[in-house]
Amino acid sequence: MTSPLSNVSPGSQPLRSHLRSVSVCSVPAASSPGASSAPSSDCEVDPAVERLVALLRQVERAQDDLLALGGAFQTAFVEAQRAARVSPSVTQGAMRHFLQGQIQLAEARGSWGEGHKQVRKIAKVFGIAFPEKADLGYGDSSKYPPPPFTGAEDASPRVAA
């Protein structure tokens, strides 16, 4: 099966036409007070958009799995170092490289998350139906996400009785 975008280059007229054609939703005029520019919930989602969302979720899950696997590796690395009775100063260089890789994976995960948000915005602007299930489980559907933990410096000092 060929993609409907296989012969389309970024910025080309066929891409713009395809973006307009995948939308089967009408977007209310933003000029009226209280009007939402989101497509209505009865919109039909284009199969190309469904595939994009499925692949996006697959990438996000794979990134989570890879970060968890990296954490398990870090734990096993320290346990093996201790079992072999090797000084941490000997393994510090390797540990630093592995941890830097974890940091880079976490940063890449954040970039994909931001891309996910941008795709949703693009769909909203062009009136393209975007499946709501694409964001379930990632907190994007929460109106007020919990505030981030800022650390012990925010805790009130307590006196032991």
MODELLER restraints for C-alpha pairs under 7 A, 6 or more apart:
rsr = mdl.restraints
at = mdl.atoms
rsr.add(forms.Gaussian(group=physical.xy_distance, feature=features.Distance(at['CA:8:A'], at['CA:14:A']), mean=6.11, stdev=0.5))
rsr.add(forms.Gaussian(group=physical.xy_distance, feature=features.Distance(at['CA:8:A'], at['CA:15:A']), mean=5.70, stdev=0.5))
rsr.add(forms.Gaussian(group=physical.xy_distance, feature=features.Distance(at['CA:9:A'], at['CA:15:A']), mean=6.91, stdev=0.5))
rsr.add(forms.Gaussian(group=physical.xy_distance, feature=features.Distance(at['CA:20:A'], at['CA:126:A']), mean=6.99, stdev=0.5))
rsr.add(forms.Gaussian(group=physical.xy_distance, feature=features.Distance(at['CA:22:A'], at['CA:46:A']), mean=5.81, stdev=0.5))
rsr.add(forms.Gaussian(group=physical.xy_distance, feature=features.Distance(at['CA:22:A'], at['CA:128:A']), mean=6.56, stdev=0.5))
rsr.add(forms.Gaussian(group=physical.xy_distance, feature=features.Distance(at['CA:23:A'], at['CA:127:A']), mean=5.96, stdev=0.5))
rsr.add(forms.Gaussian(group=physical.xy_distance, feature=features.Distance(at['CA:23:A'], at['CA:128:A']), mean=4.49, stdev=0.5))
rsr.add(forms.Gaussian(group=physical.xy_distance, feature=features.Distance(at['CA:23:A'], at['CA:129:A']), mean=6.41, stdev=0.5))
rsr.add(forms.Gaussian(group=physical.xy_distance, feature=features.Distance(at['CA:24:A'], at['CA:43:A']), mean=6.30, stdev=0.5))
rsr.add(forms.Gaussian(group=physical.xy_distance, feature=features.Distance(at['CA:24:A'], at['CA:44:A']), mean=6.32, stdev=0.5))
rsr.add(forms.Gaussian(group=physical.xy_distance, feature=features.Distance(at['CA:25:A'], at['CA:39:A']), mean=5.78, stdev=0.5))
rsr.add(forms.Gaussian(group=physical.xy_distance, feature=features.Distance(at['CA:25:A'], at['CA:40:A']), mean=6.79, stdev=0.5))
rsr.add(forms.Gaussian(group=physical.xy_distance, feature=features.Distance(at['CA:25:A'], at['CA:43:A']), mean=5.31, stdev=0.5))
rsr.add(forms.Gaussian(group=physical.xy_distance, feature=features.Distance(at['CA:25:A'], at['CA:127:A']), mean=5.96, stdev=0.5))
rsr.add(forms.Gaussian(group=physical.xy_distance, feature=features.Distance(at['CA:25:A'], at['CA:128:A']), mean=6.65, stdev=0.5))
rsr.add(forms.Gaussian(group=physical.xy_distance, feature=features.Distance(at['CA:25:A'], at['CA:129:A']), mean=6.69, stdev=0.5))
rsr.add(forms.Gaussian(group=physical.xy_distance, feature=features.Distance(at['CA:26:A'], at['CA:39:A']), mean=6.39, stdev=0.5))
rsr.add(forms.Gaussian(group=physical.xy_distance, feature=features.Distance(at['CA:26:A'], at['CA:127:A']), mean=6.51, stdev=0.5))
rsr.add(forms.Gaussian(group=physical.xy_distance, feature=features.Distance(at['CA:27:A'], at['CA:37:A']), mean=5.65, stdev=0.5))
rsr.add(forms.Gaussian(group=physical.xy_distance, feature=features.Distance(at['CA:27:A'], at['CA:38:A']), mean=6.45, stdev=0.5))
rsr.add(forms.Gaussian(group=physical.xy_distance, feature=features.Distance(at['CA:27:A'], at['CA:39:A']), mean=5.46, stdev=0.5))
rsr.add(forms.Gaussian(group=physical.xy_distance, feature=features.Distance(at['CA:27:A'], at['CA:127:A']), mean=5.49, stdev=0.5))
rsr.add(forms.Gaussian(group=physical.xy_distance, feature=features.Distance(at['CA:28:A'], at['CA:35:A']), mean=6.60, stdev=0.5))
rsr.add(forms.Gaussian(group=physical.xy_distance, feature=features.Distance(at['CA:28:A'], at['CA:36:A']), mean=6.66, stdev=0.5))
rsr.add(forms.Gaussian(group=physical.xy_distance, feature=features.Distance(at['CA:28:A'], at['CA:37:A']), mean=5.79, stdev=0.5))
rsr.add(forms.Gaussian(group=physical.xy_distance, feature=features.Distance(at['CA:29:A'], at['CA:35:A']), mean=6.90, stdev=0.5))
rsr.add(forms.Gaussian(group=physical.xy_distance, feature=features.Distance(at['CA:30:A'], at['CA:36:A']), mean=6.54, stdev=0.5))
rsr.add(forms.Gaussian(group=physical.xy_distance, feature=features.Distance(at['CA:30:A'], at['CA:37:A']), mean=6.04, stdev=0.5))
rsr.add(forms.Gaussian(group=physical.xy_distance, feature=features.Distance(at['CA:37:A'], at['CA:124:A']), mean=6.55, stdev=0.5))
rsr.add(forms.Gaussian(group=physical.xy_distance, feature=features.Distance(at['CA:38:A'], at['CA:124:A']), mean=5.28, stdev=0.5))
rsr.add(forms.Gaussian(group=physical.xy_distance, feature=features.Distance(at['CA:38:A'], at['CA:127:A']), mean=6.74, stdev=0.5))
rsr.add(forms.Gaussian(group=physical.xy_distance, feature=features.Distance(at['CA:39:A'], at['CA:124:A']), mean=6.70, stdev=0.5))
rsr.add(forms.Gaussian(group=physical.xy_distance, feature=features.Distance(at['CA:39:A'], at['CA:127:A']), mean=5.45, stdev=0.5))
rsr.add(forms.Gaussian(group=physical.xy_distance, feature=features.Distance(at['CA:39:A'], at['CA:128:A']), mean=6.93, stdev=0.5))
rsr.add(forms.Gaussian(group=physical.xy_distance, feature=features.Distance(at['CA:39:A'], at['CA:129:A']), mean=6.14, stdev=0.5))
rsr.add(forms.Gaussian(group=physical.xy_distance, feature=features.Distance(at['CA:43:A'], at['CA:129:A']), mean=5.83, stdev=0.5))
rsr.add(forms.Gaussian(group=physical.xy_distance, feature=features.Distance(at['CA:44:A'], at['CA:129:A']), mean=6.48, stdev=0.5))
rsr.add(forms.Gaussian(group=physical.xy_distance, feature=features.Distance(at['CA:45:A'], at['CA:129:A']), mean=5.07, stdev=0.5))
rsr.add(forms.Gaussian(group=physical.xy_distance, feature=features.Distance(at['CA:45:A'], at['CA:130:A']), mean=6.42, stdev=0.5))
rsr.add(forms.Gaussian(group=physical.xy_distance, feature=features.Distance(at['CA:45:A'], at['CA:131:A']), mean=6.82, stdev=0.5))
rsr.add(forms.Gaussian(group=physical.xy_distance, feature=features.Distance(at['CA:53:A'], at['CA:134:A']), mean=6.11, stdev=0.5))
rsr.add(forms.Gaussian(group=physical.xy_distance, feature=features.Distance(at['CA:63:A'], at['CA:109:A']), mean=6.36, stdev=0.5))
rsr.add(forms.Gaussian(group=physical.xy_distance, feature=features.Distance(at['CA:67:A'], at['CA:102:A']), mean=6.72, stdev=0.5))
rsr.add(forms.Gaussian(group=physical.xy_distance, feature=features.Distance(at['CA:67:A'], at['CA:105:A']), mean=6.92, stdev=0.5))
rsr.add(forms.Gaussian(group=physical.xy_distance, feature=features.Distance(at['CA:70:A'], at['CA:102:A']), mean=6.60, stdev=0.5))
rsr.add(forms.Gaussian(group=physical.xy_distance, feature=features.Distance(at['CA:120:A'], at['CA:130:A']), mean=6.95, stdev=0.5))
rsr.add(forms.Gaussian(group=physical.xy_distance, feature=features.Distance(at['CA:123:A'], at['CA:129:A']), mean=6.62, stdev=0.5))
rsr.add(forms.Gaussian(group=physical.xy_distance, feature=features.Distance(at['CA:123:A'], at['CA:130:A']), mean=6.36, stdev=0.5))
rsr.add(forms.Gaussian(group=physical.xy_distance, feature=features.Distance(at['CA:135:A'], at['CA:141:A']), mean=6.53, stdev=0.5))
